[in-house]
Amino acid sequence: MKVTFGALVITAGICGLLSFGSLAASLGTEYWYIIQMNPLNMSDFEDMSSHSGLWSIHEGGKMNADSIGSFTADYSRYSETELRMLSMHSAIVVVLPFSLVMLLFGGICGLVSSLARSPFLLTGTASYFLTCSLLTLCGVTLYIIYSNQALAETERLVGPEGLSYIHTSFGWSLGLAWLSYGLELLTGVLLLVAARMIKLRDTSLHVGSKTFRMED
């Protein structure tokens, strides 16, 4: 079955919309990182189960937004390791929302380039979406590094036995961010294929027109 230009750009548009929605939902929810208490070891500990997002932590049914305030924190009272982690968090909450804004403009560029059927515009839009995917990948990867370093620092302070009663894991909000990255990448690839298809068609028409003139 032959894939048409229209099918390519429509699929790319759907992927672009889904990537924007996935990243927006990811940024707006608080299930990036989950901490669960081990019921077998809770007899001597208060239940401190929590789930957190980029902006706040929900602990014991209450939201605590002050615990993740990398821009408003008093840097003078933190260690070098904690300062490095705060800097990482500041980068995360800038890169990912910026990627979301870029996706919005990318959708507009994609619509214009598809209607114009311009190989140049389609290639530029594809490169734009690939850049968005790199930003999203950087933000997500940085969050994973940040979370692992936070856990390692906590273990250093309280010891392995202090963490034996809790279970940590990444949540579905992070999964949505990964999904957005994959869809952004797919959108860029589809637009590149569409640009190649238009370019080959134009070349074929040009060669055909030239051959027709020579025969005349």
Backbone torsions as a table, in degrees:
resi	resn	phi	psi	omega
1	MET	NA	128.3	-178.4
2	LYS	-80.2	131.1	178.5
3	VAL	-86.3	129.3	-178.6
4	THR	-92.8	163.5	177.1
5	PHE	-61.2	-42.4	-179.6
6	GLY	-61.0	-42.0	179.5
7	ALA	-64.2	-37.9	-179.7
8	LEU	-64.7	-49.3	-175.5
9	VAL	-71.3	-32.6	176.9
10	ILE	-66.8	-43.3	177.5
11	THR	-63.6	-40.9	177.7
12	ALA	-62.8	-39.8	178.7
13	GLY	-64.1	-42.1	178.3
14	ILE	-63.6	-43.4	178.8
15	CYS	-63.2	-39.1	178.5
16	GLY	-64.0	-43.4	178.1
17	LEU	-63.6	-42.3	179.9
18	LEU	-66.1	-37.2	179.0
19	SER	-66.0	-40.3	177.2
20	PHE	-63.9	-46.3	179.9
21	GLY	-63.6	-38.9	-179.8
22	SER	-65.8	-44.0	-179.0
23	LEU	-69.6	-38.4	177.9
24	ALA	-63.1	-43.7	178.6
25	ALA	-65.2	-37.6	179.6
26	SER	-63.4	-46.5	-179.1
27	LEU	-68.3	-27.8	-176.3
28	GLY	-90.2	-1.4	-179.1
29	THR	-114.6	163.8	-174.3
30	GLU	-116.2	45.1	177.8
31	TYR	-125.3	43.8	175.0
32	TRP	-77.4	-39.7	-177.2
33	TYR	-138.2	132.7	-174.8
34	ILE	-122.6	132.2	175.3
35	ILE	-118.5	122.2	-179.0
36	GLN	-121.9	137.2	177.5
37	MET	-77.7	142.6	175.2
38	ASN	-81.7	114.8	-176.7
39	PRO	-57.3	-26.9	-177.8
40	LEU	-73.3	-19.6	-176.1
41	ASN	-120.2	23.0	-175.0
42	MET	-95.2	2.3	-173.7
43	SER	-62.7	-34.5	-177.2
44	ASP	-105.0	6.2	-175.6
45	PHE	-128.0	148.1	172.9
46	GLU	-73.4	146.0	179.3
47	ASP	-70.5	108.4	-178.1
48	MET	-110.4	25.6	178.6
49	SER	-58.1	139.9	-177.1
50	SER	-153.1	163.7	169.9
51	HIS	-139.2	142.4	-172.4
52	SER	-131.5	155.5	174.3
53	GLY	-117.5	-157.7	179.0
54	LEU	-80.9	-18.6	-172.3
55	TRP	-115.6	-21.0	-175.0
56	SER	-155.6	166.7	176.7
57	ILE	-122.4	132.0	173.9
58	HIS	-101.1	113.1	-176.2
59	GLU	-128.6	121.8	-179.5
60	GLY	61.5	32.4	179.3
61	GLY	82.6	1.4	-179.5
62	LYS	-117.9	144.1	179.4
63	MET	-92.5	133.9	177.6
64	ASN	-124.6	99.3	-177.6
65	ALA	-84.1	-18.9	-176.9
66	ASP	-73.6	-19.9	-175.8
67	SER	-74.1	-16.0	177.8
68	ILE	-124.4	60.1	179.3
69	GLY	-110.8	74.5	-174.2
70	SER	-68.3	-24.5	-178.8
71	PHE	-90.0	-26.3	-177.0
72	THR	-103.5	3.5	-176.4
73	ALA	-71.2	150.8	174.3
74	ASP	-84.3	99.4	-172.4
75	TYR	-67.9	-18.4	-176.6
76	SER	-69.7	-18.8	-175.9
77	ARG	-103.3	12.6	-179.0
78	TYR	-110.3	152.0	176.6
79	SER	-76.8	174.4	-179.1
80	GLU	-63.7	-40.4	178.8
81	THR	-64.5	-43.1	179.5
82	GLU	-66.4	-35.8	177.4
83	LEU	-65.5	-39.3	177.9
84	ARG	-63.8	-39.2	178.9
85	MET	-68.8	-37.5	177.0
86	LEU	-64.3	-38.7	177.6
87	SER	-64.5	-39.6	177.7
88	MET	-62.8	-43.5	-179.8
89	HIS	-64.4	-39.1	177.9
90	SER	-60.8	-40.4	178.8
91	ALA	-65.1	-40.3	-178.9
92	ILE	-61.9	-46.8	-175.6
93	VAL	-77.2	-1.9	171.8
94	VAL	-99.9	-46.4	-174.3
95	VAL	-65.2	-47.5	-175.5
96	LEU	-67.8	-46.1	175.3
97	PRO	-63.2	-34.3	177.6
98	PHE	-63.8	-39.3	176.4
99	SER	-62.6	-38.0	178.8
100	LEU	-63.8	-43.5	178.2
101	VAL	-63.8	-40.5	178.2
102	MET	-62.1	-37.1	178.6
103	LEU	-62.8	-36.5	179.0
104	LEU	-62.1	-47.3	178.1
105	PHE	-69.1	-31.9	177.6
106	GLY	-62.6	-37.0	177.4
107	GLY	-62.8	-40.1	178.2
108	ILE	-65.5	-44.4	178.9
109	CYS	-62.8	-38.6	179.7
110	GLY	-64.2	-40.1	179.0
111	LEU	-64.3	-45.5	-178.8
112	VAL	-64.2	-46.7	-177.4
113	SER	-67.1	-32.3	178.3
114	SER	-70.5	-41.8	178.5
115	LEU	-67.3	-35.6	179.9
116	ALA	-76.8	-18.8	-177.4
117	ARG	53.2	41.6	-178.3
118	SER	-98.7	120.6	177.9
119	PRO	-59.6	-37.1	179.9
120	PHE	-64.2	-47.8	-179.4
121	LEU	-67.6	-39.0	179.4
122	LEU	-64.9	-40.9	178.3
123	THR	-66.3	-40.7	177.9
124	GLY	-63.4	-42.0	178.4
125	THR	-66.1	-39.2	177.1
126	ALA	-61.1	-44.1	177.9
127	SER	-63.0	-36.0	178.1
128	TYR	-62.6	-45.0	179.3
129	PHE	-68.0	-35.4	177.1
130	LEU	-66.0	-35.1	175.3
131	THR	-65.6	-41.6	176.3
132	CYS	-59.4	-41.5	-179.6
133	SER	-64.2	-36.7	178.2
134	LEU	-66.3	-39.7	177.2
135	LEU	-63.2	-44.9	178.2
136	THR	-62.4	-42.8	178.3
137	LEU	-61.2	-43.0	178.9
138	CYS	-61.8	-43.9	-179.3
139	GLY	-64.4	-44.4	-179.2
140	VAL	-67.3	-44.4	179.3
141	THR	-62.8	-41.6	179.1
142	LEU	-63.7	-36.4	178.4
143	TYR	-65.3	-40.4	179.3
144	ILE	-64.2	-43.7	177.9
145	ILE	-62.8	-43.0	179.2
146	TYR	-60.0	-45.9	-178.7
147	SER	-65.4	-42.1	179.4
148	ASN	-65.8	-38.0	177.6
149	GLN	-68.7	-36.6	177.4
150	ALA	-63.4	-41.6	178.4
151	LEU	-66.3	-41.0	179.1
152	ALA	-64.7	-39.2	178.7
153	GLU	-67.2	-39.1	177.1
154	THR	-64.4	-41.7	178.7
155	GLU	-64.9	-34.8	178.5
156	ARG	-66.5	-35.1	-177.3
157	LEU	-79.0	-40.4	-174.4
158	VAL	-104.8	-12.6	-178.4
159	GLY	86.6	158.0	-179.6
160	PRO	-58.7	-34.7	-179.2
161	GLU	-67.2	-26.8	178.8
162	GLY	-70.0	-21.9	-179.9
163	LEU	-102.8	3.6	-175.6
164	SER	-69.2	-18.8	-176.7
165	TYR	-99.4	8.1	178.8
166	ILE	-127.6	155.6	176.7
167	HIS	-124.8	128.3	-178.7
168	THR	-113.3	147.3	178.4
169	SER	-160.4	158.3	173.4
170	PHE	-82.8	145.2	-174.2
171	GLY	-101.2	-175.6	-175.0
172	TRP	-71.2	-19.9	176.2
173	SER	-63.8	-40.3	175.7
174	LEU	-65.7	-37.4	177.4
175	GLY	-60.8	-37.8	177.5
176	LEU	-65.2	-36.8	177.6
177	ALA	-65.2	-40.1	176.3
178	TRP	-63.7	-40.0	178.5
179	LEU	-61.9	-43.0	178.4
180	SER	-60.3	-42.4	178.5
181	TYR	-58.6	-46.9	179.9
182	GLY	-62.8	-39.4	179.9
183	LEU	-70.6	-35.8	176.0
184	GLU	-63.1	-43.5	178.6
185	LEU	-62.2	-44.8	179.9
186	LEU	-64.3	-39.2	178.0
187	THR	-60.2	-45.9	178.8
188	GLY	-61.0	-42.7	-179.7
189	VAL	-64.8	-43.4	179.8
190	LEU	-62.7	-39.3	178.9
191	LEU	-68.8	-35.2	175.6
192	LEU	-63.5	-41.9	177.9
193	VAL	-64.2	-40.6	178.7
194	ALA	-63.7	-41.5	178.0
195	ALA	-63.4	-41.1	177.9
196	ARG	-63.7	-38.9	-180.0
197	MET	-63.8	-44.3	179.0
198	ILE	-65.5	-40.1	-179.6
199	LYS	-63.5	-43.7	178.2
200	LEU	-64.8	-37.5	178.9
201	ARG	-65.2	-44.4	179.4
202	ASP	-63.5	-39.7	178.8
203	THR	-64.5	-42.0	179.6
204	SER	-63.7	-41.4	178.6
205	LEU	-65.6	-38.4	-179.8
206	HIS	-66.3	-44.2	179.5
207	VAL	-65.3	-41.6	179.4
208	GLY	-63.4	-40.6	179.9
209	SER	-66.4	-40.8	179.4
210	LYS	-64.9	-41.8	178.8
211	THR	-63.6	-40.9	-179.4
212	PHE	-62.5	-41.0	179.8
213	ARG	-66.1	-38.2	179.6
214	MET	-66.1	-36.8	179.2
215	GLU	-68.6	-33.3	178.1
216	ASP	-69.6	NA	NA
